[in-house]
Structures are given as C-alpha cells and as structure tokens.
C-alpha cells in the first residue's frame, strides 16, 4: 500500500520566462527576464535597459515551448503527469502591464495549452507571476515600489481568472515571494532597479524600497486571493516560498540564535503574512533596527487578514549552515550563501545536496501552518553529457530525486499532509539565476546551448523512464 495519498499530484514544474520563448510574438511585450543576458555560474548575467545586438538574451527563444507545447505536453503525459506547473507570461496578456484590455492572442495561446493539458488528463497548476514583471512597470514605477502596480496586477488577475475559470483550479500568486527579502530579488522579484544597467548582483540595494515593494506584493497577493474566493469558489489559491533549511554550524548559542533569525527572516516572514494574514512578531524589531519604515494602512491589514491561502507550496533545493564565526568555510554556488556543511556533498554548481533537509522542512512548515503542502520545485542542476550510445545516462539526477522522494515519504509517515510533487525543470530550460542552458534539470533533454545554437529537438533521458515508474507506482518503485 502506498504511503502517499491515492490522488497525489505527481508532475513537473516550469516557468514561462525560462522556457516559452517567442518573446515578442503575437503582441507580447518585454518582461524583466527579456532584458536579462545570459551568464554562467562564474560570471553573472546582466540586465540592460535596451536590447543590445551584441548580447544574447536566453529568454527570447528559450526552448520555444510556444511552438512545441503539444509535443512537450505529450511527453509529460507519457511520463504519467497528473499535474503540470507552469506560469502565465504577464506581458503576453498585458504587454506593458498598463493596458485596459488584455491581448487576445496571448489569452488564446494559454487556452490552447490548457486544452492540450486537459486532453492528456493533466491538471494545470498556474503561477500568476513568476519572475516576469512587465519591464514597462520597472521603467515607470520602479516596479513594485509603487502601490499603483497592485491595480495593474489585479487587472491581469481578473482577466485570466475570467478566461480560464473552467480550465484551471490550482493557482499560485507569486513565485518565491521571499526573494524580495534578499538584495538578489531587486531584479528577479520586486523589479526595483529603475534606471540600472549592469550585472544583476550589482544593483544598488535599498532595503527600505525593497521591503516596501514586498509589502505591495503581499497586498496584491491577498487582494487576488480575496477576489478569487469571492468570485470563483472552485479555485484553490496557494503561496510559493523559496524554502531553505538552515542549521547552526556549531552548538555555539550565538550560531543557534543567528540561525533562528535566518529561518525567521528567510522562510517564516513571508509565509506568516500569506498563511496567517499578518506580519510576524519578529518583523517589528528587524524593521526598526534596519531603518525600514513604510505605510501599512488599515485597509492593508484587513486585506492581508482575509486574503490567506488555501495551501502552501515551496521550492527546496539545498540547505545551508549559519555561523557567527569568521573561520567558517563558505558554501559555493547558492544565492542563499551560508557556511559549508562538512557532512554534505555538493552539486556541479556547489549547492549542498541534503535530502533529509527536505523532511525537516516539511515537518517544520506543517507544524507551523497545518495546511496541505506541495513541493513545487526540487531538482538537480547538472552538466548532462551524452554517452557513446548518444543518450543521457543521468544516474546522478535519479539518485538525487530518489533520496528526496524517500524523505518526502518519511515526512508523510511523520504525519505531514502532502498533496503533490513537481520537480523543477521537468524539461531542460534556461536557469533563472545564471541564464544558462548548461545547468540542466530535465527528464527531457533539449538540444539548445549557451551560445544560442541548437535545433531544439527533444530526447528522453534515463531519468524520464525512471520517473515514469515512480509515478505509475505512486512513489513505491524508486529503483
């Protein structure tokens, strides 16, 4: 008998800006991602204010799901997907984010995608905003720093809710909204970089502006959830957090307290607002000591209190260690940073591999919120090389996923209510952090490379057939 519920939602996850391509087709406008060049794990990608002919912008073609969606969804169905997590490109519906009426060609594209999913028995799980803020809103409003963007977002939400009310049941408001708690989030998440051009890690950071922008995103999320609950009671509305399990590097009480603060600010602040409907107690001291003050109206508080989510979703890739000691060796490759954990191995990109950290995360989240949980991103970014037979033998990816599914099942035995699992980049796509194709996650190999070449053909990796067995056995056959 399977440990997991019979209706467990197995599938895979993607993001429009990382795999759709067709960046200026059928009326689509430029998003922040479309203004980002490619990079590598050793040299950062850039954001530019105009499209430079001497630069490569990987989102412009990506893997061209726009013209390959039927083939790709058929491959997902062949694996046995019950659910497919994807996002809607905001600028495909409202090219600048400021139009009064939606772009019909953009709406029609997602009609075709959702119909194709339905024909294959796959339930869409749709992220409304996944790192693709309209670039025009950055230039006019400094992104989410201006409250006016809430109205733009709501116009977009209302348009897609009305259009897809009979095709989509599960919705997430913002992808990894807690990226707004980190300077890295200025470009990817909050869009607070008006007038800047250069490496994405070099954006001047003003925590006051960034947290004000994050607050506006919280209000927008809550307003969106409230609207959905009032008008479309069949919808299930979720949040999405980039969850990073962290440990104190040593038993020094200073390390333990530093780690507690790291978990609070990195994971719980945003989760508490979206699940509990208010800022947590520890936020007040953090804001005060860092000179962060922004207006929170009574209407905001009421909106946040009412606009709580129905289920909690999160990404989990790696854990980190926190220390106050200067001699702690830094961990590599992770935007979350931290000290190196001597008990863990690392990926090609230096990310610690810690499957038990997922079980810990599931238990901590469920103990705090008591909502159904879903892991909507998890996976191993790695260099994939074809063997002598021309196939990808990615046993390292299978080993990573097997270990995480085993720990996922342990968490369910612990009593966690887990509703689904969608590994990240189920088909190879462009990396969000580095803008490269070489960092591959997929069960499906796409013939596309960092210099922009490749014929976009799709090929099944060994992990494709392995995941097919996993789904067919509801997680029991992990061999």
URQUIVEN-V73672 format. One record per backbone hydrogen bond with DSSP energy under -0.5 kcal/mol. NH is the residue of the N-H (numbers start at 1). CO is the residue of the C=O. Records with the same first field share a line. If there is no record, write none. Layout:
# URQUIVEN-V73672
NH: CO / CO
This chain:
# URQUIVEN-V73672
8: 5
9: 419
10: 8
11: 421
12: 83
13: 423
14: 85
18: 15
19: 15 / 16
20: 16
21: 16
23: 60
25: 22
28: 25
29: 91
32: 133
35: 31 / 32
36: 33
37: 46
38: 56
39: 434
40: 43
47: 198
48: 35
52: 50
55: 52
57: 55
58: 56
60: 57
61: 58
62: 58
64: 61
65: 19
66: 20
67: 64
68: 64 / 65
69: 65
72: 68
73: 69
74: 70
75: 71
76: 72
77: 73
78: 74
79: 75
80: 76
81: 76
82: 10
83: 10
84: 123
85: 12
86: 84 / 125
88: 127
90: 88
92: 89
93: 89 / 90
94: 90
103: 93
104: 102
106: 103
107: 103
108: 104
109: 105
110: 106
111: 107
112: 108
113: 109
114: 110
115: 111
116: 112
117: 113
118: 114
119: 115
120: 116 / 117
121: 118
122: 117
123: 82
125: 84
126: 124 / 170
127: 86 / 125
128: 126 / 172
129: 173
135: 30
136: 30
137: 134
138: 134 / 135
139: 135
140: 136
141: 137
142: 138
143: 137
144: 190
145: 142
146: 143
149: 146
150: 147
151: 147 / 148
152: 148
153: 149
154: 150
155: 151
156: 152
157: 153
158: 154
159: 155
160: 156
161: 157
162: 158
163: 159
164: 160
165: 161 / 162
167: 164
168: 164
169: 124
170: 124
171: 169 / 236
172: 126
173: 238
175: 129
177: 174 / 240
179: 176
180: 177
181: 178
182: 179
185: 179 / 182
186: 183
187: 184
188: 184
189: 185
190: 185
191: 185 / 186
192: 186
193: 191
196: 193
198: 47
200: 45
202: 199
203: 200
206: 204
207: 205
209: 206
210: 206
211: 207
212: 208
213: 209
214: 210
215: 211
216: 212
217: 213
218: 214
219: 215
220: 216
221: 217
222: 218
223: 219
224: 220
225: 221
226: 222
227: 223
228: 224
229: 225
230: 226
231: 227
232: 228
235: 232
236: 169
237: 235
238: 171
239: 311
241: 313
243: 241 / 315
245: 243
247: 320
249: 322
255: 252
256: 252
257: 253
258: 254
259: 255
260: 256
261: 257
262: 258
263: 259
264: 260
265: 261
266: 262
267: 263
268: 263
269: 264
271: 267
272: 268
273: 269
274: 270
275: 271
276: 272
277: 272 / 273
278: 272
283: 280
284: 280 / 281
285: 281
286: 282
287: 283
288: 284
289: 285
290: 286
291: 288
292: 287
293: 291
297: 295
301: 297
302: 298
303: 299
304: 300
305: 301
306: 302
307: 303
308: 306
309: 274
310: 237
311: 237
312: 372
313: 239
314: 374
315: 241
316: 377
320: 245
321: 339
322: 247
328: 325
331: 338
332: 350
337: 334
339: 321
340: 329
342: 340
344: 341
347: 351
350: 347
353: 345
354: 352
357: 354
358: 354 / 355
359: 355
360: 356
361: 357
362: 358
363: 359
364: 360
365: 361
366: 362
367: 363
368: 364
369: 365
370: 366
373: 417
374: 312
375: 420
376: 314 / 374
377: 314
381: 379
382: 380 / 440
384: 382
385: 383
387: 391
390: 387
393: 385 / 391
394: 392
395: 393
397: 394
398: 394
399: 395
400: 396
401: 397
402: 398
403: 399
404: 400
405: 401
406: 402
407: 403
408: 404
409: 405
410: 406
411: 407
412: 408
413: 409
414: 410
415: 411 / 412
416: 411
418: 416
419: 373 / 417
420: 373
421: 9
422: 375
423: 11
424: 378
425: 13
426: 13 / 423
428: 444
430: 18
431: 436
435: 431
440: 382 / 438
443: 426
444: 426
445: 459
447: 457
448: 446
449: 453
452: 449
456: 447
459: 445
461: 443
462: 392
464: 461
465: 461
466: 462
467: 463
468: 464
469: 465
470: 466
471: 467
472: 468
473: 469
474: 471
475: 470
476: 473
478: 476
